[in-house]
Amino acid sequence: MNVKSFLKLVEIQTKLASMLPFMLGIIYAWLRFDSFRPINFLLMFISLLCIDMTTTAVNNYMDYKKAVKKEGFGYETHNAIVRDKLTGGQVITAITVMLLIAAVSGIILVLRTDLLVLVLGAVSVAAGILYSAGPVPISRTPFGEVFSGGFMGLLIPFIAIYIQTPAGEILNWSVSVSAISLELKWQELLWIFLISWPAASGIANIMLANNICDLDDDIANKRYTIVSYIGKKQALILFRALCYSGYLTVVAAAFAGVINWLALIVFLATIIPVERKLRIFAAKQVKAETFVIAVQNFTVMTTALILTVLLSTVINLII
């Protein structure tokens, strides 16, 4: 397998969906807790990237194995396994190597932090595998948007923040022979949710846009996503609602004093281009032409949010 085939197999261009929430968490930890640990940053970056690439490779492999309809929608070029005539052994080897790298980086990170990172990491890996594999992959059910948005948009920033902050800033936990104790700092968790939600809703919308565009082919391939249950009209309403819910939570974070009102202008300035893209997608849902709109809106909103949090940090340093 050459580099070009590998990058196509893991769909490297889609890794922003995990990297941007990760960077959001890192910058927020600096804003809220004035903390940055470069080694922890590097270890999570490597582990997260490998897990994300593994999940995509598994998803492509399972789509290849389970495909019923094999013509009429770019089947010969869409999947790297078909396009580049990759063998099952090559794909399995790549998946195994990426999992090993992710595991080693993750274990070192756990040794530098605590066992909660191990638990959250294991849950994330399990969710990633179940998303694409198993008797009934989550991506083939109505819950794909919930899992992708929740794990990538909410859990990734939380872990990124947790590995950067001093113990006890977000939660306290302990395990003994007779009891498990957990103390949550609910206010800090709420602030993290408000800041992270635009990334979560944006990732959910990427999945939703994909399912809207692929509705007919998904049904032919026995993939019954949420769109097949609620229909395209309601799915498009949900698509818009998820997008604008991200603006609401960030404004709420500004009201709470988590981010600076002046910095908020950077994020709110994205409304005009985002709304323009929403209208284009509402008018036409074609995978090759308009699916990219969901990715563009996610990228624009999350990047602007990272800049907003970064600017809030700089303003705080100046003031």
N, C-alpha and C positions, 0 to 999 in steps of 0.2 A: 504494500500500500504506500503510495507516494504522499507527499505533503498535501498536494492539492486535493487528493481523494479524502485524506483524513479530515481536512478542514471542511470539506463538503459534508462528510459523514456526521461531524459534530455541529455543523451549521454555525461556524464561528461567528458569523455576522449577528447571530441572535444573542450572544453572550452579554450584551448590554442589559438584558433583562435581569441578570443577576448582579452584574458589576455596578450598575448605577445605584440600586438599593444598598449594596455594600458600602459604596462611597458615601451615600447619604448617612448611613449609620456612623461611619468613621468621623465625618465632619460634625455631626450632631454631638457626638461624645466630646469633641473638642469644644463646641459651643457651650454645652450644658455642664460638663464636668472638668473642663480645662485639662483634658487628658489625651495623650497620644503615645501608644507603645508600638514602635515600628516593627519589631520582630513579630508580635502578635498580628499586626496588620499583614505582614508578608505571608505568614503561615496560613491565615484564613483565606487570603487571596488565592494561594495555590490550591488549597483544598477545595474551596468553593468553585473555582474554575474547572477543576477536574471532575467534580461531582456533576456540575451543569453539563459539561461535555459528555460525560458518561450517560446521563439521563437522555440526552438527545440521540446519542448513538443507539441506545437500547430502543428508544421510540421508533427510530428509522428501521431498525432491524425487525421489530415486531410488526410494523406496518408492512414491511417486505414479506414477512412470513405469512401474515394474515390477509393479505390483499386478495380481494375477490374480483374487483373490477381492475383490469390491467391495461386499459387503453382509454383514450379520449380526454385525459386530464393531465397530460405531461408525465405519465408514469415512467416513461423511459429516461427522463432527464431530472425529475424532481428528487428522486432518491439516489444517493451516491452509490449504494450497493448495486442498483440496476445499471446506472449510467456508466460506472467504472468497472462493472463486472467483478466486484469484490466477493471473496469467498466467505462463508460463515466463519471459518477459522480465523481469517484476518480480522473480521469484525470483533469476534469474541476476545482475541488477543489484545486488541486496542482497548476494549472495555476493561479487561482485567488489569492492564498496566495503569490506566487512568484511576481505577479504584484503588490500586496499591499506593500510588502517589498521594491520592486524597487521604487514604487511611494513615500513612506515615506522617503527613503534615498535620492531620487532625489530632493524632496521638500526642505529638510534640506540643501542640497548642493546649491540649487538655492538661499536660504536665505543667504547663506554665500558668494555667488558670485553675479550673476545678472540674469536678465530675459533671456539673450541670451542662457544660459545653459538650461533653461526651454524649449525654442523654439527648440534647437538642440536635446534635450532629447526626446521631443514629436515627432519630425520628425523621430528620430531613432526608437522609439517604433512603430510608425505607419508603417514605412518601414518593421520592423521585423514582424508585424502582416500580412501586405499585402504580404510579401514574402511567407508566408505559407498558408494564408487563403484568403477569399474573393471569388468572382465569378470566377476570373482567377488569382490564386496565381502566384506571380512573379517567383517562383521556377519552374513553369511549362511553362515558356516562354523563349525566347532567351535572356532575359535581366537579368537572375539570376546572372551571373558572374559579371556584371556591378554593380548591387545593393549590392551583398555580398562584393565584393572587395572595392567598394567605401565607403560604410557605415562602415564596420568593419576595413578596412585597412587605410582609410584616415580620416574619421570623428572621430573615437575613439581616435587616437593619438592627433588630433586637440583639442578635448574637454579636454583630459588629460593635454595637455599643457596649454590651456586657464585657467583652474581652478587653476593652479599653479602659473601663472605669474601675476605681477602687472597690474592694469588697464591701457590700452592704449599701451601696448607693442606689441600687435598683431593687434588690431583694436580698434577704438573708435566708439561708436554709442549712439544716444540719440533719444528720442521720445517726441514730443510736440503735442499740439492740432492741429497745422497746418502743421507739417512736421516730417519726419523721416530722421535723418542724420546718415550716415555711412562713416567712413574713414578707409580704409584698408591699412595696412602696407604690400604692395604687395611683397616686398623683403622677409620679414619674412614668409609670406604665401608660397612663392616659396620654401624657404629653408625647411619648414615643409613638403611640397609636396615631395621634393626630398628624404628626409629622410624616409617618410612614404610609398613611392611607393613600395618598396620591400615587405612590409607586405600586401599592397593592391593587388599586382599582385599574391602573394603567396596564398592569400585567394581565389582570383578569380580562380586560378589554381586548388585548392581543389574542388571547384564546377565543374570546367571544367572536371577534371579527373573523378569525380563521374558520370557526364553526358556521358562521353565517354564510360565508363565501362557499364553503364546502358542503352545504346542507344536502344537496341531491346526491353527491358522490358518497358522503358519509352514510346516508341511508342505504345506498347500494352496497356499501362495505360493512353494513350492520354496526355502524357507530351511531348510537342514539344519544346525541348531546342535548344540552338544554334547548337549543334552537329547534330541534325536532319536536319538542314538547310544547313550547310556547309560540312557535312560528316566527317568521322573519320580522313581522311588524312589531311585535312586542320585544323581540330581541334588539331591534334598532332603538327602541325607547330605552331599554335597559343600558345599551351601549352609551347613549348620551347621558343618562342619569349617573352612571358610574364615573364618567369623565368629570362632570361638574361637582360630584360629591368630594372630589379631591380638592377643589378650590374652597369648599365650605370648611373642611377640616383645617386647612392651613390658616384661613382667616380666624377660625376658633383658636388656633395656637397663638396667633398674634394677640387676640383678646386676652389670652391667659398669660401673656408676657414672655412666652417661650422664644419667640422671634421678634425682631425689631420691626416696627410698622414701616419705617423708611425702606428697609430691605424687602419688605413684602411687595413693594412696587415691581420688583424684578419678576416675581412669580405671577402676579396679576397681569403683567404685560403680555403673557402668553395667551390670554383668553381670545384675542382677535384671530391669530393664526390657527388656534385649535378649533374655534367655532367654524372657521372657513373649511377646515378639513372634515369636520363632522357633517357639514352639509353635503360635501362631495360624496362621502361614504353613504349617507342616507339616500342619495339619488342613484347610486350604482354600487353593487356589491359583487365585484369580480376579483377573484384571487390574484390574478396576474397584474391587475391595474390598481385596485383600491385597498386591498388588504394592508399594504404598507402604511396606510394612513394611521392605523392603530399603533404601529411601531413608532411612527413619526411623532404622534401626539404624546405617547409615553416618554419618548426620548426628550422632547422639548420640555414637557412639564417637569420631569424628574431632574433634568439638568438645571433648569431654572430654579427648582427647589433647592438643589445642592448649592447653587450660587447664592440663593437667598439666605440659607443657613450660614454659609461662609461669610457673607457680608454682615450678617448679624454678629458673628464672632468678632470680626474686625472692628465693627462699631463699638462693641462692648470693650474691646481692648483700648480703643481711643478714649472712650468716655470713662 
